[in-house]
Amino acid sequence: MSETGRYVHRRGIHCESACQCALLAAGGHQVDEETVFGLDGGFGFSFFPANGNAPDIVVGKQAVLPLRAARLMGVEVTAHTPKSAAGLAKLLQSAPAVLTRVDLGLLPHWGLNGRSSFGGYFVNVVRDLGDAFEVSDPAFDDPVAVPADDLQAARSSRNSPPLNPDWKVYVFGTPRRTPQLDKVGPVAVRTLCREVLRPGSRNLGIPGMRQLAATAPSWPETKRGEVEDVDLAGQVVRTDALARQLLHLGRQIESFGTGGGLFRPMTARFLARLAESTGEERYTEAAERFFDSGRLWSQLGAALLTAGTRTARDDLKTLVDAVVDTARSAMDAEKRALTALTTL
């Protein structure tokens, strides 16, 4: 167990759950990412079409930082919106670290130079270094120093609506209890089923997956022309807008803090852990379906990450077909899993 009040950087799987685990550990409470991710209730699917030839946005979640897991652990979390480096530094005077929402594309250590944006990313800001801040980014092995101006730009970015950071930061209190997984886990799963199967928005959950499958075939016509992008080595390149769309989707599936497979393997492991604590076999069956879905998404993501090296439109259209097939197959597997869980 970590020393209470002392923050220790740790590499993680998913930005939100990894950052929360590190903050909880600083409060003297060890919990694994799968449990935090499952109890938080943010898992799902979001599809946001973009204007013109900008990349459409896909996210494997439906809520950004719900903080349900923290509430279950009796952790008081206060939200702040400091719009200056000095305001952020002041919060660090009374906290081991501050959970901070940013645009991943504007963090210098990611090397994306603002040409690929995702404003739903989180890091822990640990120390004020004067003209920079020490940042604990769970996608990296060690903390990084981010210039204060760059961190301000990442916190204030308007590049990825509706997922803009809006200056949001969070300060965590000390955990007061450990949730009993066999008691609270089933409640979290019922909420997950309801929000993914019947989200009330065509952009979310199963309807969102259906919309992706229906929209992707139009990309060869809507994503046209030559655009600037950043390749996997961080180099600025000129590329086809369709290639950028496919590469961006591949990054959203595999690279942008999902742990691979658009969070599906994380959910599968949470369900498997819940099966162990409750003895309910249907959680195991659902976990197996989500492992299958995760493999489908990861296979697609790996293929899409090669899009930047392909120039022939026919090759890119083949990848579009793979997007449609995967969305439909994964949707079927996930719908079956969730529908079976609604009776528990």
C-alpha positions in Angstrom: 0.0 0.0 0.0 1.3 3.5 -0.9 2.1 6.0 1.8 -1.1 8.1 2.4 -0.7 11.5 0.8 2.2 10.5 -1.4 1.4 10.3 -5.1 3.2 7.6 -7.1 3.0 7.6 -10.9 1.8 4.4 -12.5 1.3 3.3 -16.1 -2.3 2.3 -16.7 -4.8 1.0 -19.2 -7.5 3.7 -19.4 -6.8 7.4 -18.6 -9.8 8.0 -16.3 -9.6 4.8 -14.3 -5.8 4.8 -14.1 -5.7 8.4 -12.9 -8.4 7.6 -10.3 -6.6 4.5 -9.1 -3.4 6.5 -8.6 -5.2 9.2 -6.6 -7.0 6.6 -4.5 -3.7 4.9 -3.8 -2.3 8.3 -2.6 -5.3 8.3 -0.2 -4.2 4.8 1.1 -6.6 2.7 -0.9 -5.6 0.2 -3.5 -8.1 -0.8 -6.2 -7.7 -2.2 -9.7 -8.6 -0.4 -12.8 -11.2 -2.9 -14.0 -13.2 -2.4 -10.8 -13.1 1.4 -11.0 -14.0 1.2 -14.7 -16.9 -1.1 -14.2 -18.3 0.7 -11.2 -17.9 4.1 -12.8 -20.6 3.2 -15.4 -19.1 5.2 -18.3 -18.7 2.3 -20.6 -20.7 2.1 -23.8 -20.4 3.7 -27.3 -20.5 7.2 -28.7 -20.6 8.3 -32.3 -20.4 12.0 -33.2 -20.4 12.8 -37.0 -18.1 15.8 -37.8 -18.7 18.5 -40.3 -17.1 18.2 -43.8 -14.0 16.1 -44.1 -13.0 16.3 -40.5 -12.8 12.9 -38.8 -16.0 11.6 -37.2 -15.5 10.8 -33.5 -16.0 7.3 -32.0 -15.6 6.8 -28.2 -16.0 3.5 -26.4 -17.8 5.2 -23.5 -21.0 7.2 -23.0 -20.1 9.3 -20.0 -17.0 11.3 -19.3 -15.8 10.8 -15.7 -19.1 9.8 -14.1 -17.3 9.5 -10.7 -19.8 6.8 -9.5 -16.9 4.6 -8.3 -15.6 7.4 -6.1 -19.0 7.9 -4.6 -19.3 4.2 -3.8 -16.0 4.5 -2.0 -17.1 7.5 0.0 -14.6 9.8 -1.7 -15.5 13.4 -1.8 -14.5 14.9 -5.2 -14.6 18.6 -5.8 -14.7 20.0 -9.3 -12.9 23.2 -10.3 -12.3 25.2 -13.5 -9.1 27.3 -12.9 -8.4 29.2 -16.1 -4.8 30.1 -15.3 -1.6 28.2 -14.5 -1.6 30.0 -11.1 -5.1 28.7 -10.3 -4.1 25.2 -11.1 -0.9 25.5 -9.0 -2.9 26.8 -6.1 -5.0 23.6 -6.0 -1.8 21.5 -5.9 -0.8 23.2 -2.6 -3.4 21.1 -0.7 -3.6 17.9 -2.9 -1.1 15.2 -3.9 -2.3 15.6 -7.5 -5.1 17.1 -9.5 -7.1 15.1 -12.0 -7.1 17.3 -15.1 -9.1 17.0 -18.4 -7.1 17.9 -21.5 -7.0 17.6 -25.3 -4.6 14.7 -25.9 -3.7 16.2 -29.3 -2.1 19.2 -27.7 0.1 17.4 -25.2 3.6 17.8 -26.6 4.7 14.3 -25.4 2.1 12.7 -27.7 3.7 14.3 -30.8 0.3 14.9 -32.5 0.9 18.7 -32.9 -2.8 19.4 -32.6 -3.6 17.6 -35.9 -5.5 14.9 -34.1 -7.7 15.9 -31.2 -9.4 14.2 -28.3 -10.7 16.4 -25.6 -11.9 13.6 -23.3 -8.5 12.6 -22.1 -7.3 12.8 -18.5 -3.9 13.2 -16.7 -2.9 13.9 -13.1 -1.0 17.1 -12.6 1.4 16.5 -9.8 3.7 19.5 -9.3 4.2 23.1 -10.3 7.7 23.4 -11.8 7.5 27.1 -12.4 7.2 27.4 -16.1 6.0 23.9 -16.5 4.0 21.2 -14.6 4.9 17.6 -13.8 2.2 15.5 -15.4 1.4 11.9 -14.6 0.1 10.5 -17.9 -0.9 6.8 -17.5 0.0 6.1 -21.2 3.7 6.6 -20.4 6.2 4.8 -18.1 7.4 8.0 -16.3 6.0 11.4 -15.5 6.6 14.1 -18.0 7.2 17.9 -17.8 4.6 19.8 -19.8 5.3 23.5 -20.4 2.6 25.6 -18.6 1.5 27.3 -21.9 1.1 23.9 -23.6 -0.9 22.6 -20.6 -3.1 25.7 -20.8 -3.7 25.1 -24.5 -4.6 21.5 -23.8 -7.0 22.4 -21.0 -8.8 25.1 -23.0 -8.9 23.4 -26.4 -12.1 23.7 -28.5 -10.9 21.3 -31.2 -13.0 18.2 -30.5 -16.6 19.2 -29.8 -18.7 17.9 -28.0 -15.7 16.5 -26.0 -13.9 19.7 -25.1 -12.0 19.9 -21.8 -13.6 23.2 -20.6 -10.8 23.8 -18.0 -12.2 21.0 -15.8 -10.1 19.6 -12.9 -11.0 17.5 -9.9 -9.6 17.1 -6.4 -10.0 13.8 -4.6 -10.5 13.4 -0.9 -9.6 10.3 1.1 -11.5 7.0 0.6 -13.7 6.1 3.6 -14.7 2.5 2.6 -14.2 -0.4 0.2 -17.2 -1.2 -1.9 -18.5 -4.8 -1.7 -18.3 -5.9 -5.3 -21.0 -8.6 -5.0 -23.4 -5.9 -3.7 -22.7 -2.9 -5.9 -21.4 -4.6 -9.0 -24.9 -5.9 -10.1 -26.3 -2.5 -9.7 -23.6 -1.0 -11.9 -24.3 -3.7 -14.5 -28.0 -3.0 -14.6 -27.3 0.7 -15.2 -24.8 -0.2 -17.9 -27.4 -2.4 -19.7 -30.1 0.3 -19.5 -27.8 3.0 -20.8 -26.2 1.1 -23.6 -29.4 -0.7 -24.8 -31.7 2.2 -24.4 -29.6 5.4 -24.2 -32.2 7.9 -25.4 -29.9 9.2 -28.1 -29.1 7.9 -31.6 -25.4 8.9 -31.0 -25.0 6.6 -28.0 -25.0 2.9 -27.2 -26.4 0.3 -29.6 -28.1 3.1 -31.6 -24.7 4.8 -32.0 -23.1 1.6 -33.2 -25.9 1.2 -35.7 -25.4 4.8 -36.8 -21.7 4.2 -37.4 -22.4 1.2 -39.5 -24.9 3.3 -41.6 -22.6 6.3 -41.9 -19.2 4.8 -42.7 -20.2 3.8 -46.2 -20.5 7.5 -47.0 -17.0 8.3 -46.0 -15.4 7.8 -49.4 -17.6 10.7 -50.6 -17.6 12.9 -47.6 -14.0 12.5 -46.6 -12.3 13.7 -49.7 -9.3 15.9 -50.6 -5.7 16.2 -49.2 -5.3 17.2 -45.5 -2.6 17.5 -43.0 -2.2 14.8 -40.4 0.4 13.3 -38.1 1.7 9.8 -38.8 2.4 7.1 -36.1 6.0 8.4 -35.8 4.7 11.9 -35.0 5.7 13.4 -38.4 3.4 15.9 -40.2 2.2 14.4 -43.4 -0.1 15.2 -46.3 -2.7 12.5 -46.7 -6.1 11.6 -48.1 -9.0 12.8 -45.8 -10.4 9.3 -45.9 -7.1 7.8 -44.8 -7.1 10.4 -41.9 -10.6 9.3 -40.9 -9.6 5.6 -40.8 -6.4 6.2 -39.0 -8.1 8.4 -36.5 -10.7 5.7 -35.8 -7.9 3.2 -35.4 -6.3 5.4 -32.8 -9.6 5.8 -31.0 -10.0 2.1 -30.8 -6.4 1.1 -29.9 -4.3 4.0 -28.9 -6.2 6.7 -27.1 -6.4 5.2 -23.6 -8.8 2.3 -24.2 -6.3 -0.4 -23.5 -7.1 -1.8 -26.9 -10.4 -3.1 -28.3 -12.4 0.1 -27.4 -12.6 -0.8 -23.7 -14.3 -4.1 -24.4 -11.6 -6.3 -22.7 -11.7 -4.1 -19.6 -15.5 -4.6 -19.3 -15.0 -8.3 -19.9 -12.5 -8.5 -17.0 -14.9 -6.6 -14.7 -17.7 -9.0 -15.5 -15.4 -12.0 -14.9 -14.4 -10.5 -11.6 -18.1 -10.0 -10.7 -18.9 -13.6 -11.7 -16.2 -14.7 -9.1 -17.6 -12.5 -6.3 -21.3 -13.5 -7.0 -21.1 -17.0 -8.4 -23.5 -16.0 -11.1 -22.6 -17.8 -14.4 -24.4 -15.3 -16.6 -21.7 -12.7 -15.8 -19.1 -15.2 -17.1 -21.1 -15.7 -20.3 -21.4 -12.0 -20.9 -17.7 -11.6 -20.2 -16.9 -14.1 -23.0 -19.1 -12.1 -25.4 -17.3 -8.9 -24.5 -13.9 -10.6 -25.0 -15.1 -11.7 -28.4 -16.3 -8.1 -29.2 -12.9 -6.7 -28.0 -11.1 -9.0 -30.4 -13.2 -7.8 -33.2 -12.5 -4.1 -32.4 -8.8 -4.8 -31.9 -8.5 -6.5 -35.2 -10.2 -3.6 -36.9 -8.1 -1.1 -35.0 -4.8 -2.8 -36.0 -6.0 -2.7 -39.7 -7.0 0.9 -39.5 -3.6 1.9 -38.0 -2.1 1.0 -41.4 -4.4 3.4 -43.2 -1.8 6.2 -43.3 0.5 4.0 -45.4 -2.2 3.3 -48.0 -2.9 5.7 -50.9 -5.1 3.7 -53.2 -8.8 4.6 -52.7 -9.8 1.0 -53.3 -7.6 -0.1 -50.4 -9.2 2.5 -48.2 -12.7 1.5 -49.3 -11.9 -2.1 -48.2 -11.1 -0.7 -44.8 -14.4 1.2 -44.8 -16.1 -2.1 -45.5 -14.3 -3.6 -42.5 -15.6 -0.8 -40.3 -19.1 -1.6 -41.2 -18.7 -5.3 -40.8 -17.1 -5.0 -37.4 -19.6 -2.5 -36.1 -22.5 -4.8 -37.0 -20.8 -8.0 -35.6 -19.7 -6.3 -32.4 -23.1 -4.7 -32.0 -24.8 -8.1 -32.2 -22.4 -9.7 -29.7 -22.8 -6.9 -27.2 -26.5 -6.6 -27.6 -26.8 -10.4 -26.8 -24.6 -10.0 -23.7 -26.4 -7.0 -22.3 -29.9 -8.4 -23.0 -29.0 -11.6 -21.1 -27.8 -9.5 -18.1 -31.0 -7.4 -17.9 -32.8 -10.3 -16.3 -30.4 -10.5 -13.3 
